[in-house]
Amino acid sequence: MSKQITLQVNGEPRTCTEQTPLPDLLQQLGFNPRLVAVEYNGEILHRQHWETTKIKANDNLEIVTIVGGG
C-alpha cells in the first residue's frame, strides 16, 4: 500500500502518494506540464530532471504557469 505524504505547493499544503513522479503530480494538480516552470526545494528544476524527480514528504514546490499574450 502506498503512503500518503504532505508537501507544500505554492505555499499551500497538499497530499500525494510518496514517490510520485513530478510530471504525474503536476497533472494531478491540474497543471499542463508543458506550460509551467518548477522550483523544487528552492532550486529551479530543469525539465530534463522532472521524470527522475520523485516527491518526498515535506518537499516544497513553487509552480509558475507560463502565460502568453501581447
C-alpha positions in Angstrom: 0.0 0.0 0.0 1.3 3.5 -0.9 1.9 6.0 1.8 0.2 9.4 1.6 2.6 12.4 2.3 2.2 16.1 2.8 4.1 18.7 0.8 3.9 22.4 0.1 2.7 23.6 -3.4 2.7 27.4 -3.9 2.6 27.8 -0.1 -0.4 25.5 0.4 -0.3 22.0 2.0 -1.1 19.2 -0.5 -1.1 15.5 -0.3 0.0 12.8 -2.7 1.4 9.3 -2.8 5.0 9.0 -1.7 7.5 8.7 -4.6 5.0 10.2 -7.2 7.0 11.4 -10.2 6.9 15.1 -10.7 5.1 15.1 -14.0 2.3 12.9 -12.5 1.9 15.3 -9.6 1.6 18.3 -12.0 -1.2 16.6 -13.9 -2.9 15.6 -10.6 -2.9 19.2 -9.6 -4.4 20.3 -12.9 -1.2 21.8 -14.5 -0.2 21.3 -18.1 3.4 20.2 -17.6 4.4 21.9 -20.9 3.3 25.3 -19.6 4.9 25.5 -16.2 8.3 26.2 -14.5 9.0 24.4 -11.3 11.1 25.4 -8.3 11.8 22.3 -6.2 13.0 22.9 -2.7 14.4 26.3 -3.5 16.1 25.5 -6.8 14.7 25.8 -10.4 14.4 22.3 -11.6 15.3 21.8 -15.3 12.8 19.9 -17.3 15.3 17.1 -18.1 15.2 16.1 -14.4 11.4 16.0 -14.0 11.0 12.3 -14.8 13.6 11.2 -12.2 12.3 13.6 -9.5 10.2 11.7 -7.0 8.1 13.6 -4.5 9.0 13.1 -0.8 7.4 14.3 2.4 7.9 18.0 3.2 9.1 18.9 -0.3 8.4 22.5 -1.3 7.3 23.2 -4.8 6.6 26.6 -6.4 4.9 26.1 -9.8 4.6 29.1 -12.2 2.3 28.9 -15.2 3.6 30.4 -18.4 1.2 32.9 -19.8 1.3 34.1 -23.4 0.0 37.3 -24.8 0.8 40.5 -26.3 
